[in-house]
Amino acid sequence: MNSANEYLLDKDLINRSVEIVEPSIEALLRVPGMTWGPKHVNICILINLGEGTDRFGFTVGQQVEWNPKWGEDNIQSLAYEKAFISAREQNNTSSLSVNSPWLFREHEHLYSGGIYYAGISIGVSGADEIVDQHIAEMILFQIMLFARMKAKTLKNSQV
């Protein structure tokens, strides 16, 4: 990240957060009805703490050959779009699509699966949009836990 020396949030913390929830994501993707075709999700995490935006991308689950009946293979770009819209509007795409759809721009998708909290934006695409949203929330809460524990360790070392 651009500001690794100034903020508690760093690349290692982001990677560990996704790694911790990865088994749960994989388990969700195996449950019938949780996906609409692909058996994997793409994840885009945008961190903007005032000094530019850092972007992290992940793929979790079983990658299978793309079936043309699923439409265009663009779940990676949809994950980014969801994260980008959430960051721009500082809101979750599920809330935006229901409460203020006029904030979406022409050609943007009104899908759930993008969340925002305090400079952290996460977009997930590939499963059912409700599942995408839940996966994004799981990752966000893990990032928050690791950051809070890191802050606690630093606080205790300052005593």
C-alpha positions as CSV (number, residue, x, y, z in Angstrom):
1,M,0.0,0.0,0.0
2,N,1.1,3.5,-0.6
3,S,1.0,4.5,3.0
4,A,2.1,1.3,4.8
5,N,4.3,3.3,7.2
6,E,1.4,5.5,8.3
7,Y,-1.6,3.2,8.6
8,L,-2.2,-0.1,10.3
9,L,-3.8,-1.6,7.2
10,D,-1.2,-3.2,5.0
11,K,-1.0,-5.8,2.3
12,D,-0.2,-8.6,4.7
13,L,-3.3,-7.8,6.8
14,I,-5.5,-7.8,3.7
15,N,-4.1,-11.1,2.5
16,R,-4.4,-12.8,5.9
17,S,-8.0,-11.6,6.1
18,V,-9.0,-13.2,2.8
19,E,-7.0,-16.4,3.7
20,I,-8.9,-16.7,7.0
21,V,-12.4,-16.6,5.4
22,E,-11.4,-18.5,2.2
23,P,-12.6,-22.0,3.6
24,S,-16.0,-20.5,4.5
25,I,-16.3,-18.9,1.1
26,E,-15.5,-22.2,-0.6
27,A,-18.0,-24.0,1.6
28,L,-20.7,-21.5,0.7
29,L,-20.0,-21.9,-3.0
30,R,-20.6,-25.7,-2.7
31,V,-24.1,-25.2,-1.2
32,P,-26.9,-25.7,-3.8
33,G,-28.5,-22.4,-4.7
34,M,-25.7,-20.2,-3.6
35,T,-24.3,-19.7,-7.1
36,W,-25.9,-19.2,-10.6
37,G,-23.2,-21.0,-12.6
38,P,-19.6,-20.4,-11.7
39,K,-18.2,-22.1,-8.6
40,H,-15.8,-19.3,-7.8
41,V,-15.9,-15.7,-6.9
42,N,-13.7,-12.8,-7.8
43,I,-13.0,-10.3,-5.0
44,C,-11.8,-6.7,-5.4
45,I,-10.7,-4.8,-2.3
46,L,-10.0,-1.0,-2.7
47,I,-8.3,0.8,0.2
48,N,-8.4,4.6,0.1
49,L,-7.1,6.2,3.2
50,G,-6.5,9.6,1.6
51,E,-3.3,9.0,-0.3
52,G,-4.5,7.2,-3.4
53,T,-6.2,3.9,-3.8
54,D,-4.6,0.5,-3.4
55,R,-6.3,-2.4,-5.2
56,F,-6.2,-6.1,-4.3
57,G,-7.7,-8.9,-6.3
58,F,-8.5,-12.5,-5.3
59,T,-10.2,-15.5,-6.8
60,V,-11.7,-18.1,-4.4
61,G,-13.4,-21.3,-5.2
62,Q,-13.2,-24.0,-7.9
63,Q,-12.6,-22.4,-11.3
64,V,-14.4,-24.3,-14.0
65,E,-14.6,-23.8,-17.7
66,W,-16.9,-20.8,-18.5
67,N,-20.2,-21.9,-19.9
68,P,-21.4,-19.5,-22.6
69,K,-25.0,-19.8,-21.3
70,W,-23.9,-17.8,-18.2
71,G,-23.3,-14.8,-20.4
72,E,-20.1,-12.9,-20.8
73,D,-17.2,-13.9,-18.5
74,N,-16.9,-10.6,-16.7
75,I,-17.2,-11.4,-13.0
76,Q,-13.7,-10.0,-12.4
77,S,-14.7,-6.6,-13.8
78,L,-18.1,-6.8,-12.0
79,A,-16.2,-7.3,-8.7
80,Y,-14.2,-4.2,-9.4
81,E,-17.3,-2.2,-10.5
82,K,-19.1,-3.1,-7.3
83,A,-16.1,-2.0,-5.2
84,F,-15.7,1.2,-7.2
85,I,-19.3,2.2,-6.9
86,S,-19.3,1.5,-3.2
87,A,-16.2,3.6,-2.8
88,R,-17.5,6.4,-4.9
89,E,-20.8,6.6,-3.1
90,Q,-19.5,5.5,0.3
91,N,-22.3,3.1,0.6
92,N,-23.2,-0.6,-0.1
93,T,-24.5,-1.4,-3.5
94,S,-27.5,-3.3,-2.0
95,S,-28.6,-0.2,-0.2
96,L,-28.0,2.0,-3.3
97,S,-29.9,-0.2,-5.7
98,V,-33.0,-0.1,-3.4
99,N,-32.9,3.3,-1.8
100,S,-31.1,5.6,-4.4
101,P,-30.7,3.9,-7.7
102,W,-30.3,7.3,-9.4
103,L,-26.7,7.3,-8.1
104,F,-25.8,4.6,-10.5
105,R,-24.4,5.8,-13.8
106,E,-25.5,4.6,-17.2
107,H,-24.1,1.1,-18.0
108,E,-23.4,0.3,-14.3
109,H,-25.0,-2.8,-12.8
110,L,-27.4,-2.5,-9.9
111,Y,-26.1,-5.6,-8.2
112,S,-25.5,-6.3,-4.5
113,G,-22.1,-7.4,-3.6
114,G,-20.3,-4.1,-3.1
115,I,-19.7,-2.7,0.4
116,Y,-18.0,0.3,1.9
117,Y,-16.8,1.2,5.4
118,A,-14.2,3.8,6.5
119,G,-12.1,3.8,3.4
120,I,-12.4,0.1,2.7
121,S,-14.5,-0.9,-0.3
122,I,-15.0,-4.6,-1.3
123,G,-16.7,-6.0,-4.4
124,V,-17.5,-9.7,-4.9
125,S,-18.9,-11.3,-8.0
126,G,-19.6,-14.8,-9.1
127,A,-22.2,-16.2,-6.7
128,D,-25.8,-15.1,-6.1
129,E,-25.7,-11.4,-5.4
130,I,-26.9,-11.9,-1.8
131,V,-24.0,-14.4,-1.3
132,D,-21.6,-11.9,-3.0
133,Q,-22.7,-9.3,-0.4
134,H,-22.3,-11.7,2.5
135,I,-18.8,-12.8,1.3
136,A,-17.8,-9.1,1.1
137,E,-19.1,-8.5,4.7
138,M,-17.2,-11.6,5.9
139,I,-13.9,-10.2,4.5
140,L,-14.6,-6.7,5.8
141,F,-15.2,-8.0,9.4
142,Q,-12.0,-10.0,9.2
143,I,-10.0,-7.0,8.1
144,M,-11.6,-5.0,11.0
145,L,-10.7,-7.7,13.5
146,F,-7.0,-7.9,12.4
147,A,-6.7,-4.1,12.4
148,R,-8.3,-3.9,15.8
149,M,-6.0,-6.6,17.2
150,K,-3.0,-4.9,15.6
151,A,-4.0,-1.6,17.2
152,K,-4.4,-3.3,20.6
153,T,-0.9,-4.7,20.4
154,L,0.5,-1.3,19.5
155,K,-1.4,0.3,22.3
156,N,-0.2,-2.2,24.8
157,S,3.4,-1.7,23.6
158,Q,3.1,2.0,24.2
159,V,2.4,1.6,27.9
